[in-house]
Amino acid sequence: MNNTSTPTDTNDTAAAPIDMLDAVTPEQVADAIKAAGGAVTSIEQDGVVRLHSASHGIGFQVMWGNPVTTTQYTDFTLSCPLHVQGGTLPEAVLASWHRTKRFARVAQHGDFVVLEMDVVVAGGVSPAYLAFAVRLWMQMMGEFFLHLRNYGPAAQTRADAANGNDGNSANTAEGAAGDNTGNARGEAAAA
């Protein structure tokens, strides 16, 4: 590997300065979502632009953090609230997610579970980083849905069905009776 650089290499690198963002507007975040392959809906509510999008068929929204001006923010949270059918998820589901994943956190709020990821631009980031952060969020959403599907008795019920069992075992009966994974569905909470 050649770690030396010639003056020409240095000049080529310096010739293309990158505009760094130390605050973002709703339009810039919407562009990052579009660059990541998502569609965006902007809704103005109480003078604040709210961004809504979806990934893996489930909606999410942008929650603004610290304002610099009325239309610029130094951070924001990507948030995906899911309604849990039949109550709450077992704590072990959330604990398992937090033990095995980084970047996105999960919190339980009554019969909703919320997947969230903070994006901080204070200090300066490139527009490419912003698009990367949104792609990472979309990947985390997909991994979380897979985590829910593969966790606990519901996963055992599917495995038994795939193996041709009749569903009368204790594990499948428990899974069918209570589905104590909570059977999370993507229903966006009314903000």
Order of alpha helices (4+ residues) and beta strands (2+ residues): alpha-alpha-beta-beta-beta-beta-alpha-beta-beta-alpha-alpha-alpha-beta
